[in-house]
Amino acid sequence: MLNPVSVALNADELIKMALREDISNEDVTTNAVMPSYRKGTVQLICKQDGVICGLPVFERTFKLLDENTEFRLYVKDGDEVKKGMLLAEIEGDIRVLLSGERTALNFLQRMSGIATYTRKTCQLLKGTHTRLLDTRKTTPNMRIFEKYAVKVGGGCNHRYNLSDGILLKDNHIGAAGGIKNAVQAAKRYAPFVRKIEVETENLEMVKEALEAGADIIMLDNMSVADMKAAVKLIGGRAQTECSGNVTAENIAAILDTGVDFVSSGALTHSAPVLDLSLKNLKPVGAENES
């Protein structure tokens, strides 16, 4: 769960950037119909079954506009939600509720969609030792939110960014003049505590990576038969990761290969948003009483 420290250090500026994108000068529509302060409430309604994720970001979006905004949350991140459920009620300055609505929902719908798709994919791995990983195929400036959503959905995070781990892909290998040279260079440069992963595309490359001392061998876009052969060849001397156009729809074919990890860019680049809506906004307080 995102906590206040992580929000302050990592998320606040990104949320502000999103708010600035939507309110470059003013919310002219809201200012026209609500020129001065008036307290109101609005309901967060679920319009589709799924997994809710991003409530701390949703809440923070409004609070960055007005710290006095209040929330009554009836679910928490990771909960399964159903169409028609009342998920939360928000109370505060009506101008803030209107101006922050789209940005807050964009975060919440996107993150909930990723968590929902990840949960669905993880369920397909039940009964195996294989773990589901995300990738760096994330929306620019949304990575902290999207990778958090993967974890809420039950998946695991691969490296967060290029500073987080060594992954020798085809172009790195080409630049170094081969797998052996690339692994040796990585071992000379990197601290011994860092694992070295090598991307391979065929069994010959798997042999080279194994002989070079790779800690993790990625089996990229290989056939199921070749992946089985690669896992047998590696024989537990390195961890194995399957990668390449893996989706919830085709992951079943990979399950009997014996790989340790399956990475899927689809978790973050292809998950549909979860349909959520802010509805039933109304003024509250003495001025609204009849």
C-alpha positions in Angstrom: 0.0 0.0 0.0 1.3 3.5 -0.8 2.0 5.3 2.4 2.3 9.1 3.0 6.1 9.0 2.8 6.1 7.2 -0.6 3.4 9.5 -1.9 5.3 12.6 -0.8 8.6 11.4 -2.3 7.5 9.8 -5.5 3.9 10.5 -6.4 3.0 14.1 -5.5 4.8 15.7 -8.4 3.4 13.2 -10.9 -0.1 13.9 -9.7 0.5 17.6 -9.9 1.8 17.2 -13.5 -1.5 15.4 -14.4 -3.5 18.1 -12.7 -1.6 20.9 -14.5 -2.2 19.0 -17.8 -6.0 19.2 -17.2 -6.1 22.7 -15.6 -3.5 24.8 -17.4 -5.1 28.0 -16.3 -8.6 27.5 -14.8 -11.6 25.1 -15.0 -13.7 27.5 -16.9 -16.8 25.4 -16.8 -16.8 24.9 -13.0 -15.9 28.5 -12.3 -18.9 29.6 -14.5 -21.5 27.5 -12.6 -19.8 27.6 -9.1 -18.0 30.9 -8.7 -17.5 30.6 -4.9 -17.1 28.0 -2.2 -19.9 25.6 -1.4 -19.6 22.2 0.3 -20.8 19.1 -1.5 -20.6 15.4 -1.7 -20.2 12.9 -4.6 -20.2 9.1 -4.8 -17.7 6.8 -6.3 -19.6 4.1 -8.1 -18.3 0.9 -9.6 -19.7 0.2 -13.1 -17.8 -3.1 -13.8 -16.6 -6.1 -11.9 -12.9 -6.1 -11.1 -10.1 -5.3 -8.6 -10.0 -1.8 -7.1 -6.5 -0.2 -7.0 -5.2 3.3 -6.6 -7.4 4.7 -3.8 -4.5 6.5 -2.1 -3.7 8.2 -5.4 -7.3 9.0 -6.1 -7.6 10.5 -2.6 -4.3 12.4 -2.9 -5.4 14.0 -6.2 -8.2 15.8 -4.4 -6.2 16.6 -1.4 -3.5 18.3 -3.5 -6.3 20.7 -4.6 -7.7 21.1 -1.1 -6.3 19.4 2.0 -9.8 19.7 3.7 -11.4 17.3 1.3 -12.8 14.3 3.3 -13.3 10.7 2.2 -15.4 7.8 3.4 -13.9 4.7 1.8 -15.9 1.4 1.8 -13.3 -0.7 0.1 -9.5 -0.9 0.1 -6.9 -1.6 -2.6 -6.9 -5.2 -3.7 -10.6 -5.8 -2.9 -12.8 -7.4 -5.6 -15.6 -5.0 -6.5 -18.9 -5.5 -8.3 -20.9 -3.5 -10.7 -23.2 -1.1 -8.9 -21.2 -1.0 -5.6 -20.8 2.3 -3.7 -17.0 2.4 -3.2 -16.5 5.8 -1.5 -18.1 9.2 -0.8 -16.1 12.4 -1.1 -17.0 15.6 0.7 -15.5 19.0 0.1 -15.5 22.2 -2.0 -17.7 21.5 -5.0 -15.2 23.3 -7.2 -12.5 20.8 -6.1 -14.8 17.8 -6.6 -15.6 18.9 -10.2 -12.1 20.0 -11.2 -10.3 17.0 -9.8 -12.8 14.4 -11.0 -11.2 13.4 -14.3 -7.6 13.3 -13.2 -8.5 11.3 -10.1 -10.6 8.8 -12.1 -7.9 8.5 -14.7 -5.5 7.2 -12.1 -8.0 5.0 -10.4 -9.5 3.4 -13.5 -6.0 2.8 -15.0 -4.6 1.2 -11.9 -7.7 -0.8 -11.2 -7.6 -2.1 -14.8 -4.1 -3.3 -14.4 -4.8 -4.9 -11.0 -7.8 -6.7 -12.5 -5.9 -8.0 -15.5 -3.0 -9.1 -13.4 -5.3 -10.9 -10.9 -6.9 -12.8 -13.9 -3.5 -13.8 -15.3 -2.1 -14.8 -11.9 -5.1 -17.1 -11.4 -4.0 -19.0 -14.5 -0.6 -19.8 -12.8 -2.2 -21.4 -9.7 -0.8 -24.9 -9.0 2.6 -24.1 -10.6 5.8 -22.6 -9.2 5.9 -20.1 -12.0 5.7 -16.4 -10.9 4.3 -13.6 -13.0 6.4 -10.5 -13.7 5.8 -7.1 -15.2 8.1 -5.2 -17.5 9.3 -1.6 -18.2 6.6 -1.3 -20.9 4.8 1.3 -18.9 3.1 4.6 -19.6 5.7 7.4 -19.3 5.5 9.0 -15.9 3.0 6.3 -14.7 5.5 3.6 -13.8 5.2 3.9 -10.0 1.5 3.6 -10.2 1.3 0.9 -12.8 3.9 -1.4 -11.1 2.1 -0.8 -7.8 -1.1 -2.0 -9.5 0.6 -5.2 -10.7 1.6 -6.0 -7.1 -1.9 -5.3 -5.8 -3.2 -7.7 -8.5 -0.9 -10.4 -7.3 2.0 -10.1 -9.7 5.7 -9.4 -9.0 7.8 -6.5 -10.2 10.7 -7.0 -12.5 13.4 -4.3 -12.3 11.9 -0.8 -11.7 14.2 1.0 -14.1 17.6 0.8 -15.8 19.4 1.4 -12.5 17.7 -1.5 -10.8 19.3 -4.5 -12.4 21.4 -5.9 -15.3 19.6 -7.3 -18.3 21.7 -8.0 -21.3 19.4 -7.9 -24.3 20.1 -8.6 -27.9 21.5 -5.1 -28.7 23.7 -5.1 -25.5 25.1 -8.5 -26.6 25.7 -7.1 -30.1 27.5 -4.1 -28.8 29.7 -6.2 -26.6 30.6 -8.7 -29.3 28.7 -11.7 -27.9 27.2 -13.2 -24.8 30.5 -14.2 -23.2 32.0 -10.7 -23.6 28.8 -9.0 -22.4 28.6 -11.1 -19.2 32.3 -10.7 -18.5 31.9 -6.9 -18.9 28.9 -6.8 -16.6 30.7 -8.8 -13.9 33.7 -6.4 -14.0 31.5 -3.3 -13.8 28.7 -4.3 -11.5 28.9 -5.1 -7.7 28.9 -8.8 -7.0 25.5 -8.5 -5.3 23.8 -7.8 -8.6 22.4 -10.7 -10.6 23.1 -10.8 -14.3 20.2 -11.8 -16.7 20.8 -12.6 -20.3 18.2 -12.6 -23.1 18.4 -15.6 -25.4 16.5 -16.5 -28.6 17.6 -20.1 -29.2 19.2 -23.1 -27.5 22.7 -22.2 -28.7 22.4 -18.8 -27.0 21.1 -20.6 -23.9 24.3 -22.7 -23.8 26.5 -19.6 -24.2 24.7 -17.8 -21.4 25.0 -20.8 -19.1 28.7 -21.2 -19.8 29.3 -17.5 -19.3 27.8 -17.7 -15.8 24.5 -15.9 -16.2 22.3 -15.9 -13.1 19.0 -15.7 -15.0 18.4 -16.8 -18.6 15.5 -15.2 -20.4 13.9 -17.4 -23.1 12.6 -14.8 -25.5 10.0 -15.6 -28.1 10.9 -19.3 -28.1 8.5 -22.1 -29.0 7.1 -24.2 -26.2 9.2 -27.1 -27.3 12.4 -25.1 -27.2 11.5 -23.6 -23.8 11.1 -27.1 -22.4 14.5 -28.1 -23.9 16.1 -25.0 -22.5 14.8 -25.6 -19.0 16.1 -29.2 -19.1 19.5 -28.0 -20.4 19.8 -25.4 -17.7 18.9 -27.9 -15.1 18.5 -25.5 -12.2 22.0 -23.9 -12.7 20.3 -20.6 -13.5 16.8 -19.2 -13.0 14.6 -19.1 -16.1 12.3 -16.4 -17.4 9.9 -16.7 -20.4 9.2 -13.5 -22.3 7.7 -12.3 -25.6 4.1 -11.4 -26.3 2.8 -13.2 -23.2 -0.9 -12.5 -22.5 -3.7 -13.9 -20.3 -5.0 -15.6 -23.5 -1.9 -17.6 -24.4 -0.1 -18.1 -21.0 -1.6 -21.5 -20.5 0.6 -23.0 -23.2 3.7 -21.9 -21.2 2.8 -23.5 -17.9 4.2 -26.9 -18.4 7.6 -25.7 -19.6 8.9 -25.4 -16.0 10.1 -21.8 -16.2 10.6 -19.9 -13.0 9.1 -16.6 -14.2 6.9 -15.4 -16.9 7.1 -11.7 -17.8 4.3 -9.9 -19.6 4.3 -6.4 -20.9 0.6 -6.8 -21.5 0.0 -6.3 -17.8 0.7 -2.6 -18.1 0.4 -1.8 -21.8 -2.7 -3.7 -22.7 -4.9 -3.9 -19.6 -8.3 -2.2 -20.2 -9.4 0.4 -17.6 -12.0 -0.6 -15.0 -15.1 1.4 -15.5 -15.7 3.7 -12.5 -17.7 6.9 -12.1 -18.3 9.8 -9.8 -22.0 10.4 -9.5 -24.8 12.1 -7.6 -22.9 15.3 -6.7 -25.1 17.5 -4.5 -24.6 20.4 -2.1 -24.7 19.8 1.6 -25.1 22.1 4.7 -27.6 24.5 6.1 -27.8 26.4 2.8 -29.1 23.3 1.1 -31.8 22.5 3.7 -35.4 23.3 2.8 
